[in-house]
Amino acid sequence: MKLLAWMAAVVGGLVLLAVAVGYLLLPSTATVSREITIAAPQAEVFAVLNGFERFDQWSPWAGLDPDAIFTLSGPPAGVGARQTWRSDDPAVGSGSQEIILSEPPVRVQMKVEFAGFDAENISTFELSPEGQATRVTWRYQTDVGRQLLGRYFLLMLESMLAPQYEKGLVQLKAMLEQDGTDVP
């Protein structure tokens, strides 16, 4: 009986320690950012990023589930353009992204929502000219607020998301440099 009480006290202490560490030491926000230079004019890069019509041509997630359902709504470009997705594959999940800020030709910002993940998620593309090329910075910012598990999740965010952002930027570069002016 003493062993059981001792084990319960140890487990309780570990839970209390995890809660204290989570709320006192772990941040509630995180940012992941990657950039690339694309040999295409800034206006052409902006035109692709300012809507979702070509998103699946360069998205790092597009090929993960061929059975995923993607739906576009709102205007074809700019503020209010929206994409939703639904997948049974846990690597893809379900959610939506909607353009909430469009500043031609320098910035596109999206609100991203993931089913089952209650957090404020913002994805931003910032574009700047580099001679005849364009520097594209893709940034993801999230705020999990007071969610304890969310704060622990943020510890893995960089290692989970950064490779996807790098892959997406390389694919965006390849697409734009291959087709040149073929922009909607």
N, C-alpha and C positions, 0 to 999 in steps of 0.2 A: 504494500500500500504506500509505503514511503517512497518507493521507486517511482510509482505512478504520479504521486504528488510532485516529486522532484522533476520528472519529465514534463509535466504540465507547466511548472514554473519556468523551466528552460525554454519551452516552446513559447510561452507567453512573453518572456523576456526578449526572445528573438523577434517576435512580431512587434513588440513595442519599439525595439531598436530599429527595425525596418521602417516603421511609421515615422519615428523621429528623424532618421536619416533622410527619408523621402521629403518630408516637409521642411526640415531645417537646412539641409545641405544641397539637395538637388534642385536645379532650376526648373521653372515652369515653362520656359520658352527655349526654342532652339532655332538655329538657322543653318541651312546647308546651301552652299553656293559653288557653282562651277562656271567656267567661261571658256570661250573658244573664238577664234577669228575665222570668219567665213568670207571667201572671195566672191562677194556679191554686194551690190549697193544696199545701203541701209533701208531704203524704201521697199526694196524687194523682200528683204528679210522681214521687215515689219509687216508687210502684206500677208505673209504666211502665218506669222505668229498672232495676228490680230483677229483670228477666227479659228474654227476647228475643222474646216473642210478638208485640209490636208494633214491634220494632226496624226492620223493613223499611218501616214506614209513615213513618218520619222520618229514617232513615239517609241520609247524603249519598252512600253508595255503592250503595244498593239498585237504582237504575235504570241503573247503568253497563253491566250485562250481563244482559239479560232471560233468557239461557240459564243463568245461574249456578244452582248447586244449593245450597240452604240446608237444613241439618238441625238440629233442636233435640233435645237429649237431657238427661237428668238431670231434676231437679225443675223445675216451670214457673217458679219464682222463687227467689231467694236463692242461698246458697252451693251450688255444684254445677250450677246452670243453665248450659247450654252451647249454643253455636251453632257449627257448622262451615260453611264455604263452600268451593265448588270452582268455578273458572272457568278457561276457556282464555284469557280476555282478560287480558293482562298488567297492565292498570290495576286489575283486581280481584284476580287471583291466587287462591291457596287458603290456608286457615288456619283458626284457631278462636279463640274467646274464651269464657272461663269465669269466672263470678263466684266470686271467692275471698274476698270480704269483703262483708257486708251488715249495715249498722248503721242500722236504721229510725229515723227517716226522714231521716237526714243524709248517708249515704255508701254508695256501691256501687263496688266495685273489681273489675276484671277482669284476668286474665292473658290477653294476646293473643299468639298465635303465628302467624307468617307462614311459609309453606313456602319454604325456601331462605334464610331470614334468621335466623341463629342469634344471638339477642339476648334479653335480658330486657325484655319490654314490658309495662307496666302502664297501664291506662286507668282513670281514676277520675272519678266524678261526686260532687261535693259540693254539698249543698243547704242553704240557709239561708233562714229566713223573712224577708220584707220586707213587713210589713203583711199584707195578704191574698194577696200574691204570693210567689213563690219565686225566689231567686237560685240559678242552676245554674252551677257551674263544671265544665267538662270538661277534664281534664288527661291528657296522655299523657307517660309517662316511659319512656325506653329506656336501656339500658346495653349497648354493643356489646363491652365488655371490651377485649381486645387486638387485635381485628380492624382491620387497617389500612384496608381499603376501607370498613368500617362507620364509622370516624371521619371519613372524607371525606364519606360519605353524610349524616352528621349536619349538615354544613354547609348542606344543602338542606332539611332536615326542616321547619323553620319555614315556608318558602315553599310546600312541598308539602302539609303537613298543616293548617296554620292555616285556609286557605280552606275546606277540607272540614269542619273542626270548626265554623266559623262558619255554614256552610250547614246542617249538621245541627242546630245549636241553633235556628236560625230555623225550620226545619221542625218540630222538636219543639215549639217555642212555638206555631206555627200549629195543629198537631194538637191540643194540649192546650187551647188557648184556644177552638178551634172546637167540640170535642166535650165540653167541660166535665167532667162526672162520668162519662163513658163510659170507665171504666178497668177492666181485668180484675181 
